[in-house]
Amino acid sequence: MKYPLIVLALVWLCVTSCENPTGGRTIAVSFSENANGQSLDGRLLLLLSTNDEKEPRFQINAGLHTQLVFGMDVEGMQPGQQLIFDETTFGFPYPSLADVPSGEYYVQALLHTYETFNLSTGHTVKLPMDNGEGQQWNRSPGNLYSTPFKITIGDNGVKDVDVVMDQVIPPIEEPRDTEWVKHIKIKSEKLSEFWGRDMYLGAHVLLPKGFEEHPEAKYPLMIFHGHFPDDFGGFRTTPPDSDLKPDYSARFGVEGYNIIQQQEAYDFYKRWNEPDFPRFLIVEIQHPTPYYDDSYAVNSASQGPYGDAITHELVPYIEEQFRGIGEGWSRFLYGGSTGGWEALAVQVNYPDEYNGCFAACPDPIDFRAYCLTNIYEDKNAYYYESEHKEREVPAHRDYLGHVQTTTREYNHLELVLGTKSRSGQQWDIWEATYSPQGDDGYPERLWDKMTGDINPEVANYWRENYDLRHILERDWDKLGEQLKGKIHIYCGDMDNYYLNNAVYLMEDFLESTTDPYYGGEVDYGDRAEHCWNGDQENPNHISRLRYNSMYVPKIMERIAESAPKNADLTSWRYQ
């Protein structure tokens, strides 16, 4: 009896040790043939929410009020094929379904579809093509999703839950031309060659008053860089809608912010038409990539030559179509956040092609302050170095310093939304822009996405190619004369993402310059949060709506002092 008892004991031990202590938490996901009859590649997401205020797909973020998401890569997923989410599937904010508290949830699934690109580098990669939405996984046309329904996750887990994606996000209607705003789209030969398929750049162009009545006039160009614009923003020809129900902006603590936005847009239209307002072309560029809602307007190993395509293909085309002056002294750059980094980076990379940049709250412009990480000296981006304590590095605060999320949390959410820098989110696009291309064709990681351990070789590549402070300091003897008087940087000293730290370091260098002195401006907003842009008179929720007019006086000064002899300074100054 001795050996049979031992065998029985081992069998019992195996069964009990292998038994799922949650009772089994698995959810099956598929898509119907009516939604799509082909095999699909992409990122399959399972979404859970404790409320039905919005669909779960619209409640995912890195903040305190996020709902739940789990993700897996899929290749060749067939109609009707069931894929299983279980306790091994990585998620956010709970890393596993096993960690999800018991209770009632609304469940939804979404497939963020990928396309195959055969790059000129010889690599083949699978990425989500932008479909007119600006790389928003929860809104991208062609993505499949399911109608949310309620499930119960009990102490014994959840079973017999089949989620079928039978809905398709519809196409987005392109904006129509108006008297004031024109929309263009051109095929970029440079980008098409890199991506191995036709690639396009677009723009929304705001025309000055009297454009048709003054065919003799040629105009300076103002490029407003920023995230993907679905149309030209902040400009409307009518007062606020009389039936508009006031909303509340939690970010700014302001009632009726939607009405304020419409009023500011109408006020800009009136200002645009005043007799003393200079006549410019203002351009907002559409340059989404398969990695993000815009390209960061520079050349990069994994995204291709967007800098050259914008400066040497798109800008000249716009100037030809809309009578731009077409010379470097007549072009100006401005923007906030991503647009702030782009404005400065484009000015640095193309110093003679533009005559000034106004960079508000720019993304990190010195990687010794990559938010709160020094990528050259720190070993880990998620945790402060300590022998006996574990303290996470914050990533977002309010103006009083209250922290809502950490660097680890942001990055783990991105890892759920997409592997290989394909989440379409902030930290991944920095990698897609700044990193060398890996052997697999995707960007090399600056740090391990799970652990936060920094790769010093990648950090060094970033420094030599995209650390704007380092590049300026390294090359000031070559760039100084070309950039003198052109650099203007503004940031709140309580920027939500700690971007002011890099601005301090940049200012230290700029103020140290000689032969020549940089001759620009760096300014800070007291207790001002993200997107403060240099307006010391108005609160941030107002000044952020006035980008298109607030830098005009500074631009006019710059033109007066720097335009070459015999430059056209009059044809565009009509009343």
N, C-alpha and C positions, 0 to 999 in steps of 0.2 A: 504493500500500500504506500510505501514511502515515495516511490518515484511518481505514481499517478497523482498523489497529493501535491507534490512539488509542481507538476505540470499544470494542475488546476490553479494553483496559487499564482503561477506566472501568467496564465491566461487572464485571471481576474485582475492582476496588477496592470497588465497591458490595456485591458478594456477601460479600467477606471482612470488610468493616467492619460489615455488618449481621448477620453470623453471630453467634449467641449464644456468647460465650466459655465459658459453662458447659455447652454442649451442649444447652441447653434444659431449664428447670426449670418444668414446668407440671403442675398436678394438677387434675383435673376433679371437681366436687362437684355432686351432685343429691340430690333426695329422692324416695322412691317414693310412688306413689298410695295404697298401703296405709297409709303413715304419715299422709298428709294429702292429700285429694283437691282442695284448694282452692289458689288462688294466695295467696302469703304475702309479707308485708313483714317486714323485720328486719335483724339483723346476722349475717352468715354468717361463721363462724370455722373456720379450718383449724388443727388442733393437731398438733404433732409432739413425740414424746418419745423419749429414748434408753433408757428403761427401761419395764418393764411392772408396776412396783410398784403403780401405780394407773392408771386411765384417764387419758389426757392431759388431759382437761377438768378433772381435779382436781389438776393439777400446775402450774397457771399462777399466778404471783405476781410481785411486784417484787423478791424477794430473790435471794440467791446461787444458790439451787437451783431456779430456775424452769425450765420447759421452754418450748417455742416455740409462738407463736400468731401467726396472720395473719388480717386481717379485711377485710370489704367490706360496704357497705350494699346491700341488695337490696329492690326494690319489684316486687310482682307476680310473684314467682318461681313458676313452674309445676311441677307434678309431672313428673319426668323431664327437666326442663330442666337442662342442664349449664352451670355457671358455672366459669370457669377462674381459678385462682390461678397467677400467674406472677411474674416478677422485679419487676414494677411494683407488686405488692400490698404495702402497708405491714405490717410485722410487728414483733414484740418477742420476745427481745432483739435478734435480727438484723432490721434494717430491710427486708431483701429476701431472698427465697429464694436469690438468687445468692450471698448471704453465708453460707448454711448449710453447715457442713463436710460433706464426703463421709462416708458411713457408713450404718448401719442405724437406722431410726426406726419407731416405732409411730405410725400416722397415724389421725386421727379428725376428723370434722367435726361442727359443731353449728350449728343455726339458732336464734338468740335472737329469738323472734317479737315483732313490734310490733303494736299496735292503733292505730286512728285516733281522736283526740279532737278534738272541735269545742269549743274553749274559749269561755267567756263574753267573752273579750277580742276575739273575732272571728278568732282564729288557728286553723288546723288543724295539729296536730302528730301525729307517729307515735312511740309510746313503748311500752316493755314494761310491761304491767300486772302488778302483783304477783299471784301465784296461790297465796298461802299459804306461800311459802317465804322471804319476806323479801328479795326482789330479789337472788337468787343466780342468775346466768345459767347456771351449770353444773348447777343443780338445779331450775330453774323448770318446773313442770308445763306440758305442752303443747309445750315446746321439742323439736325433732327432733334426733336425733344418730345417729351410726353406730357400729358395733362396731369397735374398733381392730384393725388388722392391720399386719404388718410390711412395710416397703418399704426399698429401697436407693437412696440418692442417691449416684451415682458421679461421677467426674471429668467424665463426659459428660452429667451432669444426671440427670433422671428423666422417664420418659414412660410412657404407657399406664397411668396410675394413675387409676382411677375410684373415688371414694368416694361411696357411696350411703347417705344417712340414711334408715334404715328403722325406727328406734326412736323412741318417744315417751315423754318423762318422765311418769310417772303422777301422778294427783292425790294431794294430801297429806291424810291423815285429820285432821280437826280434833280438838283435845283434848277430853276428856270431863270433865264436872263431877265433883268428888269432894266429900266431906264438908267439906273445907277450902277448896278452890279452885273458884271459879265463873268461867265464861267468858261474856262478853257481846259482842254486836256490834250496832251501831246504824247506820242510814243517816244520814249527815250532810247536812242540807239545804244548808248553806253550801258544802261541798265539791262536792256534786252539781251545784249551780248553776254553780260555776266550771268543772268538768271536762266538763259537758255530758252526763253519764251518772251513774247511781247510784254513789256512793262511800260507803265504810263505815269506821267506826272500831271497834276492838275493845279488849278489856282482859281481863287475868287478875286476879281479885280474891281475895286471901287473907283469909279471914274469921278474926276473933279467937276464942279459946276462949270457949265459952258464948254464942255468937251466938244460937242458937235458944232457949236457956234464959233469956235476958235480953231480952225484947222491948221493955222500957222503955229500954234503952241506945241512945244515939246516939254515933257514933264519930268521932274525928279521922281524917284521911286522909293517908297517906304515898304520894307518887307517886315510883316508882323509874323514872327515865328511862334509856333506853339503846337499844341496837340491838334489832332485831326479836326479840321473845321468842316461841318457838313454844308455850311454856307457862310457868307460873310456875316460875322457877328457884330452886335453892338451898333447897328445902323437900321433905323426904321423911319419911314416918312410920315407916320401918323402918330398922334398921342397915344398913351396907354389905352388898352381896350377898356371900355366903360363897364363891361360885365365880368372883368377878370377878378376872380375870387382871390383875396390876399393869402399868400402862403407865409410860412415861417422858415427862416434860414437858421438852422441850429448851429451852423458853423460860425455865423456872425452874430447870432442872438438878435435878429432883426425881423420884425413883423412886416409883411407885405413886400418882401424883397423882390418878388416877381414884378410888382408894379414899379419899384425903383429901377429895375433893370430896363424895363420898357421906356420909362421916362428918360433915363440916361441915354438910351439909344436914339430917342427922338431929339433930345437936346444936342447930341452930336450931329444929327442931320441938319439942325438949324445952324449950328456953328459952322459946319461944312459949307453952308451957303452964304455965310456972311461976307461982305465985300472985302474985309481985310484979311480973310483967311487965305494963306498960300494955297495954290493949286498943285496938288500932288496926285500920283497914282499910289493907292495903298493895296498891297497884295497879301493875301493869306494863302499859303501853299498847302496842297494836298500831296503828301509823299509817304503814305503808309507803306510798310514793308511786310513781308511774311513773318516778321518778328514783333512788330509794334505798330502803334498808330502813326508814328512818323520815324524818319530815318536818322534823326539827329543831324541831318544836313552835312555830313562829312563822309569821306570815303572810309570804308572799313573792310576787313578781310572777309567777314561772313555776310555782309549786306551789299557789298559792291560800291561802285563809285557814285554815291548819291551827291556828295559835295560837288564833284565836277558836273554831274548831270543838271543839278539845280543852277549852278553859277554859269555854266557854259552852254546849256541847252535851253532851260526853261526861262531864265531871266531875259536873255536876248530875244527870245520869241515874244514874251510879253511886251517888251519895249518896242519891238517892231510892230506888233498888232495895235498898240495903244499909244504910239508916239512918245515913248520914253526918250529921254535925252541919250541914254545908252553909254554913259561914261562913268568911271568909278567915283568921281567927285559928287555925282548926283544920286548915288544909291546909299540907303541907310537901312540899318537892321535894328530891330527891337523885339522884345518878348519877355515873358516871365516863366520861371521854373525851367521846364525842358526848353522852352523858347528862349529863356535867358542864356542858358548854356549854348544853345545853337547860335544866337546872335554873336556872342563873344568868340566861339570857335570858328565860325565862318569868317569873322573879321580877321582873326589870327591866321587862318589858313589861306585867305585870299586878301592880303592886306591892301593891294592896289585896286581891287575890284569894288571896294565899298569905302565910304567916307566917314563912318561912325557907327558904333553899336551902343545900345542902351540895354544892358543886361540886368533884368530884375530877378531877384531871388533865384539865381542860377543854380542848377544842379551842381554837384561838387566840382569846383574849378581848381582844386588842389587836393590830390588824393592822400595827402597826409591827414586830411579831414574829409574822408569819404563818408559823409555823415559823421558818425562817432568812431570810425575806424581809421587807423593809420595803416594803410595796406602794405607799407614798406617795413614797418617795425613790429606791428602786432602779429601774433601767430594765429589768433583765432578771432573771427568777426562776431561771434555770438556771445562770448563770455569774456569778461575782464579777467586778466591774469591774476591768480591768487592761489596760494598754497592750501588754504583751508576754507575758503568761501566760494560759493557759486553765485555770481551776479550777472544777469543777462544785460546785454547792451541795448539801451532803449532805441527806438526808431521813430517814434512820433509822440509829440507833447502838445499841450496848449500853451497859451501865453503866460500862464502861471507855473508851467513846468510839470503839470500832471501828465503822466505817461499813459498812453492808450495801448501801445503795442511795442514789440521788440523786433530787432533785426532777424532773430531766428524765426519768429512767427511769420513775418512777411515772407521770408524765403521758403519756409515750409508750405505756406499757402501756394506759392508759385510752383513748388515741386509737385503739388497735387494737381494744379491746373495744367502743367505741361513739363515734361522732361526735356533735357537738352536745350535749355534756354527758350522753350517754346510756349511759355505761359502767357506771353503778351503783356507782362507786367513790368514794373519799374526796374527791379534789380536784374532781371533777365535781359532787358534791352540794353542796360549798361554793358553787360557781358557781350551781347550780340554786336554792339558797336565797338567796344574797346579791345576785345580779346583777339588773339590770333586764332586762326581757323584750325580746328583739330583734325586728326587723321580721318575722322568719320565725316568731316564736312561741316560739323556744327561748331559753335564757339567753344573754346576751352574755358573751363570754369576758373574764376578767380579764387573761389574757395569751394570746398566740398559742401554741397548743398544740404546734406544731412548734419554734418558736424560743425561746419564753419571754419575748418582748418584752411589757412590761406596758402596758395601756391606762389612762392616768391618769384618764380620765373615769369608767370603771367603778370604779376604785379609790376615787374620791371618793364615788360612790354607796354603795359598801360602808361607807365611814366614817360617813356620815350616817345609815345605816339599821341596820347590824349590828355595828359596832365597839363592843363593850360598854363598854370603858374610855372611849372618846370620848363615847358617849352619856351615861354616868354623869357625866363631868366637865362636859359641856355643860349637862346638865339637873339637876345636883345641887341647885340652889336650889328645884326643883320636886319632885324625887324623894327628897331626903335624909331628910325626916321619915318618909316612907312605907317607906323601906328600912333605917332605923336598926335595927341588931341582927339583920338578916336575912341578911347575906352572909357565907358561910363558904367558903373556897377552900383546896384541898389539892393539892400536886403534888410529885412526886419531882424532886430537882435534877439527876437524870440521865435525865429523861424520854426515851424512845426517839425521840420525834418533836420534841424541843426545845420542848415546850409550856410548860416552866417559864419560858422567856424572857418570854412574854406575861404570865405570872402576876407576875413581878417588876415589870413596868411597871404592872400593875393595883394591886399592893400600894403602889407609890409614890404613886399617886393616892389610894387609900383612906386611907392613913396621913396624907395632907395635908388631909383633909376637916375642916371645922369648921362648926359651926352648921347641922347637927349633925355630930359625929364619927360615922363609920359604925358603930362599935361591934360589929364582927363579928370574924372570925378569918381569918388567912392563915398556913398552915404548910407546911413542906417536909420531905421525907424524904431523909436523907443517902444519897447513891448509889442512891436508889430509882428504879426504872424506871417505865414507863407503868402507870397505874391505881393508883398509891399514893394512899390515900384518908384519910390523917390518923392512921393507927394507928402510933404510935411504938414499940409493944411487940412486934409480930409481923412476920414477913417478909411481903413483898408477896404471895406465893402463898397466904398464909392470909388476910390482911386483905381482899383483894379478894373473898373469899367471905362476908364478914360485913357487907355494906352494910345489910342489912335490920335489923340489931340495933345497929350501932355508933353511930348517930346518935340513938338513942332517948333517952339521958340528956340530950343537948343540947336535943332537942325538948321534953322535959318541963320543962326549965329555961325555955325560951322561952315555953311555954304559961303557966307560973306567973307570969311577969313581964309578960306582954302580953295575956292574955285579958281581955276586957271584963268590967265588973261584971255579976254575975248570969249569967255564962256557965256552961254545964254542964261542971263539972270532976269530977263524981262518978259519973254513971250508968255510965260506961265504965271505972271503976277497981275494979270488983268483983273478988273473989278467985277 
